[in-house]
Structure formats: C-alpha cells, structure tokens
C-alpha cells in the first residue's frame, strides 16, 4: 500500500540559510551560548520546533567564519556568541527577512496522547533494531506486512 499525496513529507520550518539568519538575529538581541539558542528556539515555538545541536553548532561556526559573530569563552569556559559590526550590518540589510523569521509559526499538529506517543516510540525502536541487523528480504517483507496490517486496523477503526 503506497501513501497517497496527502501524506507527503512535512516541509521544514526553516531552510538552513533561514535558520542561520534567525540565529544571528537572536544573538543580535543579546550574546548567547549554543544551548541557549536551542532552548530559546524551542520556547519561541512552544516546543513544536527544536533544532538539533548538529544544526545549531555548524551554523554558529559558519556565522563566525563570515565574521558576523565572535565566539569567545565566558567566565565558565563555555563558548559565548556575540554579534559583530559586520553581523549587525548584515541583519540591517536583511531586516525584512528577519521580521518574517521572527513571526513564523510552525504548522499546528494535534496533541498526541502520551500512551500513543510511547507506543509509536516503541515501534520505531523495534524497527531500528530489526533493520540494523541486516534483515533478509523475507524478514523485510514480514516487517512490512505487520506495519501494513497495523495501518489497516487503525484505518478501519478496529
């Protein structure tokens, strides 16, 4: 059973360039640590969007390489990002895009009951375990059959 057109993959809230601009704007508000940026974005979007460290830290390095931010150790030795004059000029030149990013909202999605989310996580973990073990073609067919039966059962409401 193939998914229909209504089940297309979700579009990301930001492309990589937009996220870098948003991070720069946030640092322009006040100096920040990488973890603070992640948490601030999660708070700004009420938990519906949270970038991974694997996205934020490379973005910070890129902004530093361009001279838009300076990264220096704070009193505790953690890296603190501060906007530079070049970064402020770049923000000023892109203020319309920044305004759009600061007002963007993630698409609403229905709240997931905890027991359903826990069950979904268990299914994902089981799939990862099965697929990481280099399953045979027969095992892959059996896994797909189990998932298709579950989907059909959910669609039938039984």
PyMOL commands that set and color helices and strands:
alter all, ss='L'
color gray80, all
select helices_A, chain A and resi 5-7+16-29+34-44+53-65+85-93+95-103+114-132+137-156
alter helices_A, ss='H'
color red, helices_A
select strands_A, chain A and resi 69-73+79-83
alter strands_A, ss='S'
color yellow, strands_A
deselect
rebuild
show_as cartoon
